[in-house]
Amino acid sequence: MPQQTAAEWLVYMIRADDGLYYTGITNDLSRRWQQHRTQKNGAKFFRGRRPEAVVYLETGHDRGSASRREAAIKKLARSAKLQLLRAECNVLSSATGASFLTGLIDLTDLTGLTDKISGGNDLE
């Protein structure tokens, strides 16, 4: 699997401790995870919620296509989002997802980031 390039943007989904899913974009997943986790420049969505795990990751976007994809995912019903977690476009749904994520970010002190990415997703 190819490594992320400097200009590549990612579309991601994070499962929160209340079972809801947050969708966002970034060009630095490690930084963005820390922001959500520490609530310093993280999304308002995580006020009163804790991020548990990155459950969806889509690569190969520029800024514009990532924003369009994020908007499209946010419009989906929960059932469609759960199906998307199993889709081939989800880097984390494959056996190589964990190794890709490890190569993409520094996994030290990222509690919860890789929970559930190997061995399936937590689909209710």
MODELLER restraints for C-alpha pairs under 7 A, 6 or more apart:
rsr = mdl.restraints
at = mdl.atoms
rsr.add(forms.Gaussian(group=physical.xy_distance, feature=features.Distance(at['CA:4:A'], at['CA:104:A']), mean=6.68, stdev=0.5))
rsr.add(forms.Gaussian(group=physical.xy_distance, feature=features.Distance(at['CA:7:A'], at['CA:62:A']), mean=6.92, stdev=0.5))
rsr.add(forms.Gaussian(group=physical.xy_distance, feature=features.Distance(at['CA:8:A'], at['CA:27:A']), mean=6.12, stdev=0.5))
rsr.add(forms.Gaussian(group=physical.xy_distance, feature=features.Distance(at['CA:8:A'], at['CA:60:A']), mean=5.99, stdev=0.5))
rsr.add(forms.Gaussian(group=physical.xy_distance, feature=features.Distance(at['CA:8:A'], at['CA:61:A']), mean=5.68, stdev=0.5))
rsr.add(forms.Gaussian(group=physical.xy_distance, feature=features.Distance(at['CA:8:A'], at['CA:62:A']), mean=5.65, stdev=0.5))
rsr.add(forms.Gaussian(group=physical.xy_distance, feature=features.Distance(at['CA:9:A'], at['CA:25:A']), mean=6.77, stdev=0.5))
rsr.add(forms.Gaussian(group=physical.xy_distance, feature=features.Distance(at['CA:9:A'], at['CA:26:A']), mean=5.58, stdev=0.5))
rsr.add(forms.Gaussian(group=physical.xy_distance, feature=features.Distance(at['CA:9:A'], at['CA:27:A']), mean=4.49, stdev=0.5))
rsr.add(forms.Gaussian(group=physical.xy_distance, feature=features.Distance(at['CA:9:A'], at['CA:59:A']), mean=6.64, stdev=0.5))
rsr.add(forms.Gaussian(group=physical.xy_distance, feature=features.Distance(at['CA:9:A'], at['CA:60:A']), mean=6.65, stdev=0.5))
rsr.add(forms.Gaussian(group=physical.xy_distance, feature=features.Distance(at['CA:9:A'], at['CA:61:A']), mean=4.95, stdev=0.5))
rsr.add(forms.Gaussian(group=physical.xy_distance, feature=features.Distance(at['CA:9:A'], at['CA:62:A']), mean=5.34, stdev=0.5))
rsr.add(forms.Gaussian(group=physical.xy_distance, feature=features.Distance(at['CA:9:A'], at['CA:63:A']), mean=5.93, stdev=0.5))
rsr.add(forms.Gaussian(group=physical.xy_distance, feature=features.Distance(at['CA:9:A'], at['CA:66:A']), mean=6.30, stdev=0.5))
rsr.add(forms.Gaussian(group=physical.xy_distance, feature=features.Distance(at['CA:10:A'], at['CA:25:A']), mean=5.45, stdev=0.5))
rsr.add(forms.Gaussian(group=physical.xy_distance, feature=features.Distance(at['CA:10:A'], at['CA:26:A']), mean=5.38, stdev=0.5))
rsr.add(forms.Gaussian(group=physical.xy_distance, feature=features.Distance(at['CA:10:A'], at['CA:27:A']), mean=5.94, stdev=0.5))
rsr.add(forms.Gaussian(group=physical.xy_distance, feature=features.Distance(at['CA:10:A'], at['CA:57:A']), mean=6.73, stdev=0.5))
rsr.add(forms.Gaussian(group=physical.xy_distance, feature=features.Distance(at['CA:10:A'], at['CA:58:A']), mean=5.66, stdev=0.5))
rsr.add(forms.Gaussian(group=physical.xy_distance, feature=features.Distance(at['CA:10:A'], at['CA:59:A']), mean=4.90, stdev=0.5))
rsr.add(forms.Gaussian(group=physical.xy_distance, feature=features.Distance(at['CA:10:A'], at['CA:60:A']), mean=6.98, stdev=0.5))
rsr.add(forms.Gaussian(group=physical.xy_distance, feature=features.Distance(at['CA:10:A'], at['CA:61:A']), mean=6.29, stdev=0.5))
rsr.add(forms.Gaussian(group=physical.xy_distance, feature=features.Distance(at['CA:10:A'], at['CA:66:A']), mean=6.59, stdev=0.5))
rsr.add(forms.Gaussian(group=physical.xy_distance, feature=features.Distance(at['CA:11:A'], at['CA:24:A']), mean=5.86, stdev=0.5))
rsr.add(forms.Gaussian(group=physical.xy_distance, feature=features.Distance(at['CA:11:A'], at['CA:25:A']), mean=4.50, stdev=0.5))
rsr.add(forms.Gaussian(group=physical.xy_distance, feature=features.Distance(at['CA:11:A'], at['CA:26:A']), mean=6.79, stdev=0.5))
rsr.add(forms.Gaussian(group=physical.xy_distance, feature=features.Distance(at['CA:11:A'], at['CA:57:A']), mean=5.78, stdev=0.5))
rsr.add(forms.Gaussian(group=physical.xy_distance, feature=features.Distance(at['CA:11:A'], at['CA:58:A']), mean=5.08, stdev=0.5))
rsr.add(forms.Gaussian(group=physical.xy_distance, feature=features.Distance(at['CA:11:A'], at['CA:59:A']), mean=6.68, stdev=0.5))
rsr.add(forms.Gaussian(group=physical.xy_distance, feature=features.Distance(at['CA:11:A'], at['CA:66:A']), mean=5.97, stdev=0.5))
rsr.add(forms.Gaussian(group=physical.xy_distance, feature=features.Distance(at['CA:11:A'], at['CA:70:A']), mean=6.39, stdev=0.5))
rsr.add(forms.Gaussian(group=physical.xy_distance, feature=features.Distance(at['CA:12:A'], at['CA:23:A']), mean=5.69, stdev=0.5))
rsr.add(forms.Gaussian(group=physical.xy_distance, feature=features.Distance(at['CA:12:A'], at['CA:24:A']), mean=5.49, stdev=0.5))
rsr.add(forms.Gaussian(group=physical.xy_distance, feature=features.Distance(at['CA:12:A'], at['CA:25:A']), mean=6.07, stdev=0.5))
rsr.add(forms.Gaussian(group=physical.xy_distance, feature=features.Distance(at['CA:12:A'], at['CA:56:A']), mean=5.17, stdev=0.5))
rsr.add(forms.Gaussian(group=physical.xy_distance, feature=features.Distance(at['CA:12:A'], at['CA:57:A']), mean=4.47, stdev=0.5))
rsr.add(forms.Gaussian(group=physical.xy_distance, feature=features.Distance(at['CA:12:A'], at['CA:58:A']), mean=6.33, stdev=0.5))
rsr.add(forms.Gaussian(group=physical.xy_distance, feature=features.Distance(at['CA:13:A'], at['CA:21:A']), mean=6.27, stdev=0.5))
rsr.add(forms.Gaussian(group=physical.xy_distance, feature=features.Distance(at['CA:13:A'], at['CA:22:A']), mean=5.33, stdev=0.5))
rsr.add(forms.Gaussian(group=physical.xy_distance, feature=features.Distance(at['CA:13:A'], at['CA:23:A']), mean=4.38, stdev=0.5))
rsr.add(forms.Gaussian(group=physical.xy_distance, feature=features.Distance(at['CA:13:A'], at['CA:24:A']), mean=6.43, stdev=0.5))
rsr.add(forms.Gaussian(group=physical.xy_distance, feature=features.Distance(at['CA:13:A'], at['CA:54:A']), mean=5.88, stdev=0.5))
rsr.add(forms.Gaussian(group=physical.xy_distance, feature=features.Distance(at['CA:13:A'], at['CA:55:A']), mean=5.75, stdev=0.5))
rsr.add(forms.Gaussian(group=physical.xy_distance, feature=features.Distance(at['CA:13:A'], at['CA:56:A']), mean=4.81, stdev=0.5))
rsr.add(forms.Gaussian(group=physical.xy_distance, feature=features.Distance(at['CA:13:A'], at['CA:57:A']), mean=6.68, stdev=0.5))
rsr.add(forms.Gaussian(group=physical.xy_distance, feature=features.Distance(at['CA:14:A'], at['CA:21:A']), mean=5.55, stdev=0.5))
rsr.add(forms.Gaussian(group=physical.xy_distance, feature=features.Distance(at['CA:14:A'], at['CA:22:A']), mean=5.15, stdev=0.5))
rsr.add(forms.Gaussian(group=physical.xy_distance, feature=features.Distance(at['CA:14:A'], at['CA:23:A']), mean=6.59, stdev=0.5))
rsr.add(forms.Gaussian(group=physical.xy_distance, feature=features.Distance(at['CA:14:A'], at['CA:51:A']), mean=6.40, stdev=0.5))
rsr.add(forms.Gaussian(group=physical.xy_distance, feature=features.Distance(at['CA:14:A'], at['CA:53:A']), mean=5.52, stdev=0.5))
rsr.add(forms.Gaussian(group=physical.xy_distance, feature=features.Distance(at['CA:14:A'], at['CA:54:A']), mean=4.37, stdev=0.5))
rsr.add(forms.Gaussian(group=physical.xy_distance, feature=features.Distance(at['CA:14:A'], at['CA:55:A']), mean=5.65, stdev=0.5))
rsr.add(forms.Gaussian(group=physical.xy_distance, feature=features.Distance(at['CA:15:A'], at['CA:21:A']), mean=4.59, stdev=0.5))
rsr.add(forms.Gaussian(group=physical.xy_distance, feature=features.Distance(at['CA:15:A'], at['CA:22:A']), mean=6.48, stdev=0.5))
rsr.add(forms.Gaussian(group=physical.xy_distance, feature=features.Distance(at['CA:15:A'], at['CA:51:A']), mean=6.09, stdev=0.5))
rsr.add(forms.Gaussian(group=physical.xy_distance, feature=features.Distance(at['CA:15:A'], at['CA:52:A']), mean=5.62, stdev=0.5))
rsr.add(forms.Gaussian(group=physical.xy_distance, feature=features.Distance(at['CA:15:A'], at['CA:53:A']), mean=5.47, stdev=0.5))
rsr.add(forms.Gaussian(group=physical.xy_distance, feature=features.Distance(at['CA:15:A'], at['CA:54:A']), mean=6.43, stdev=0.5))
rsr.add(forms.Gaussian(group=physical.xy_distance, feature=features.Distance(at['CA:15:A'], at['CA:55:A']), mean=6.50, stdev=0.5))
rsr.add(forms.Gaussian(group=physical.xy_distance, feature=features.Distance(at['CA:16:A'], at['CA:49:A']), mean=6.27, stdev=0.5))
rsr.add(forms.Gaussian(group=physical.xy_distance, feature=features.Distance(at['CA:16:A'], at['CA:50:A']), mean=5.48, stdev=0.5))
rsr.add(forms.Gaussian(group=physical.xy_distance, feature=features.Distance(at['CA:16:A'], at['CA:51:A']), mean=4.35, stdev=0.5))
rsr.add(forms.Gaussian(group=physical.xy_distance, feature=features.Distance(at['CA:16:A'], at['CA:52:A']), mean=5.20, stdev=0.5))
rsr.add(forms.Gaussian(group=physical.xy_distance, feature=features.Distance(at['CA:17:A'], at['CA:49:A']), mean=6.20, stdev=0.5))
rsr.add(forms.Gaussian(group=physical.xy_distance, feature=features.Distance(at['CA:17:A'], at['CA:50:A']), mean=5.38, stdev=0.5))
rsr.add(forms.Gaussian(group=physical.xy_distance, feature=features.Distance(at['CA:17:A'], at['CA:51:A']), mean=6.14, stdev=0.5))
rsr.add(forms.Gaussian(group=physical.xy_distance, feature=features.Distance(at['CA:17:A'], at['CA:52:A']), mean=5.74, stdev=0.5))
rsr.add(forms.Gaussian(group=physical.xy_distance, feature=features.Distance(at['CA:18:A'], at['CA:49:A']), mean=6.91, stdev=0.5))
rsr.add(forms.Gaussian(group=physical.xy_distance, feature=features.Distance(at['CA:23:A'], at['CA:70:A']), mean=6.46, stdev=0.5))
rsr.add(forms.Gaussian(group=physical.xy_distance, feature=features.Distance(at['CA:23:A'], at['CA:74:A']), mean=6.63, stdev=0.5))
rsr.add(forms.Gaussian(group=physical.xy_distance, feature=features.Distance(at['CA:24:A'], at['CA:70:A']), mean=6.14, stdev=0.5))
rsr.add(forms.Gaussian(group=physical.xy_distance, feature=features.Distance(at['CA:25:A'], at['CA:66:A']), mean=6.36, stdev=0.5))
rsr.add(forms.Gaussian(group=physical.xy_distance, feature=features.Distance(at['CA:25:A'], at['CA:67:A']), mean=6.93, stdev=0.5))
rsr.add(forms.Gaussian(group=physical.xy_distance, feature=features.Distance(at['CA:25:A'], at['CA:70:A']), mean=6.83, stdev=0.5))
rsr.add(forms.Gaussian(group=physical.xy_distance, feature=features.Distance(at['CA:26:A'], at['CA:32:A']), mean=6.87, stdev=0.5))
rsr.add(forms.Gaussian(group=physical.xy_distance, feature=features.Distance(at['CA:29:A'], at['CA:105:A']), mean=6.86, stdev=0.5))
rsr.add(forms.Gaussian(group=physical.xy_distance, feature=features.Distance(at['CA:30:A'], at['CA:105:A']), mean=5.40, stdev=0.5))
rsr.add(forms.Gaussian(group=physical.xy_distance, feature=features.Distance(at['CA:30:A'], at['CA:106:A']), mean=6.77, stdev=0.5))
rsr.add(forms.Gaussian(group=physical.xy_distance, feature=features.Distance(at['CA:35:A'], at['CA:41:A']), mean=5.53, stdev=0.5))
rsr.add(forms.Gaussian(group=physical.xy_distance, feature=features.Distance(at['CA:35:A'], at['CA:42:A']), mean=4.55, stdev=0.5))
rsr.add(forms.Gaussian(group=physical.xy_distance, feature=features.Distance(at['CA:36:A'], at['CA:42:A']), mean=4.11, stdev=0.5))
rsr.add(forms.Gaussian(group=physical.xy_distance, feature=features.Distance(at['CA:36:A'], at['CA:43:A']), mean=6.21, stdev=0.5))
rsr.add(forms.Gaussian(group=physical.xy_distance, feature=features.Distance(at['CA:36:A'], at['CA:46:A']), mean=6.64, stdev=0.5))
rsr.add(forms.Gaussian(group=physical.xy_distance, feature=features.Distance(at['CA:36:A'], at['CA:51:A']), mean=6.92, stdev=0.5))
rsr.add(forms.Gaussian(group=physical.xy_distance, feature=features.Distance(at['CA:37:A'], at['CA:50:A']), mean=6.80, stdev=0.5))
rsr.add(forms.Gaussian(group=physical.xy_distance, feature=features.Distance(at['CA:37:A'], at['CA:51:A']), mean=6.19, stdev=0.5))
rsr.add(forms.Gaussian(group=physical.xy_distance, feature=features.Distance(at['CA:52:A'], at['CA:112:A']), mean=5.34, stdev=0.5))
rsr.add(forms.Gaussian(group=physical.xy_distance, feature=features.Distance(at['CA:52:A'], at['CA:113:A']), mean=6.79, stdev=0.5))
rsr.add(forms.Gaussian(group=physical.xy_distance, feature=features.Distance(at['CA:53:A'], at['CA:112:A']), mean=5.24, stdev=0.5))
rsr.add(forms.Gaussian(group=physical.xy_distance, feature=features.Distance(at['CA:53:A'], at['CA:113:A']), mean=4.64, stdev=0.5))
rsr.add(forms.Gaussian(group=physical.xy_distance, feature=features.Distance(at['CA:53:A'], at['CA:114:A']), mean=6.01, stdev=0.5))
rsr.add(forms.Gaussian(group=physical.xy_distance, feature=features.Distance(at['CA:53:A'], at['CA:115:A']), mean=5.55, stdev=0.5))
rsr.add(forms.Gaussian(group=physical.xy_distance, feature=features.Distance(at['CA:54:A'], at['CA:113:A']), mean=5.57, stdev=0.5))
rsr.add(forms.Gaussian(group=physical.xy_distance, feature=features.Distance(at['CA:54:A'], at['CA:114:A']), mean=6.46, stdev=0.5))
rsr.add(forms.Gaussian(group=physical.xy_distance, feature=features.Distance(at['CA:55:A'], at['CA:85:A']), mean=6.89, stdev=0.5))
rsr.add(forms.Gaussian(group=physical.xy_distance, feature=features.Distance(at['CA:55:A'], at['CA:92:A']), mean=6.82, stdev=0.5))
rsr.add(forms.Gaussian(group=physical.xy_distance, feature=features.Distance(at['CA:55:A'], at['CA:117:A']), mean=6.47, stdev=0.5))
rsr.add(forms.Gaussian(group=physical.xy_distance, feature=features.Distance(at['CA:55:A'], at['CA:121:A']), mean=6.55, stdev=0.5))
rsr.add(forms.Gaussian(group=physical.xy_distance, feature=features.Distance(at['CA:56:A'], at['CA:85:A']), mean=5.87, stdev=0.5))
rsr.add(forms.Gaussian(group=physical.xy_distance, feature=features.Distance(at['CA:56:A'], at['CA:90:A']), mean=5.54, stdev=0.5))
rsr.add(forms.Gaussian(group=physical.xy_distance, feature=features.Distance(at['CA:56:A'], at['CA:92:A']), mean=6.06, stdev=0.5))
rsr.add(forms.Gaussian(group=physical.xy_distance, feature=features.Distance(at['CA:57:A'], at['CA:90:A']), mean=5.32, stdev=0.5))
rsr.add(forms.Gaussian(group=physical.xy_distance, feature=features.Distance(at['CA:57:A'], at['CA:91:A']), mean=5.42, stdev=0.5))
rsr.add(forms.Gaussian(group=physical.xy_distance, feature=features.Distance(at['CA:57:A'], at['CA:92:A']), mean=6.16, stdev=0.5))
rsr.add(forms.Gaussian(group=physical.xy_distance, feature=features.Distance(at['CA:58:A'], at['CA:89:A']), mean=6.14, stdev=0.5))
rsr.add(forms.Gaussian(group=physical.xy_distance, feature=features.Distance(at['CA:58:A'], at['CA:90:A']), mean=5.47, stdev=0.5))
rsr.add(forms.Gaussian(group=physical.xy_distance, feature=features.Distance(at['CA:58:A'], at['CA:91:A']), mean=5.93, stdev=0.5))
rsr.add(forms.Gaussian(group=physical.xy_distance, feature=features.Distance(at['CA:82:A'], at['CA:123:A']), mean=6.40, stdev=0.5))
rsr.add(forms.Gaussian(group=physical.xy_distance, feature=features.Distance(at['CA:85:A'], at['CA:93:A']), mean=6.92, stdev=0.5))
rsr.add(forms.Gaussian(group=physical.xy_distance, feature=features.Distance(at['CA:86:A'], at['CA:93:A']), mean=5.86, stdev=0.5))
rsr.add(forms.Gaussian(group=physical.xy_distance, feature=features.Distance(at['CA:87:A'], at['CA:93:A']), mean=6.97, stdev=0.5))
rsr.add(forms.Gaussian(group=physical.xy_distance, feature=features.Distance(at['CA:91:A'], at['CA:97:A']), mean=5.24, stdev=0.5))
rsr.add(forms.Gaussian(group=physical.xy_distance, feature=features.Distance(at['CA:92:A'], at['CA:98:A']), mean=6.58, stdev=0.5))
rsr.add(forms.Gaussian(group=physical.xy_distance, feature=features.Distance(at['CA:92:A'], at['CA:117:A']), mean=5.86, stdev=0.5))
rsr.add(forms.Gaussian(group=physical.xy_distance, feature=features.Distance(at['CA:93:A'], at['CA:120:A']), mean=6.79, stdev=0.5))
rsr.add(forms.Gaussian(group=physical.xy_distance, feature=features.Distance(at['CA:95:A'], at['CA:118:A']), mean=6.84, stdev=0.5))
rsr.add(forms.Gaussian(group=physical.xy_distance, feature=features.Distance(at['CA:98:A'], at['CA:117:A']), mean=6.34, stdev=0.5))
rsr.add(forms.Gaussian(group=physical.xy_distance, feature=features.Distance(at['CA:98:A'], at['CA:118:A']), mean=6.25, stdev=0.5))
rsr.add(forms.Gaussian(group=physical.xy_distance, feature=features.Distance(at['CA:116:A'], at['CA:122:A']), mean=6.73, stdev=0.5))
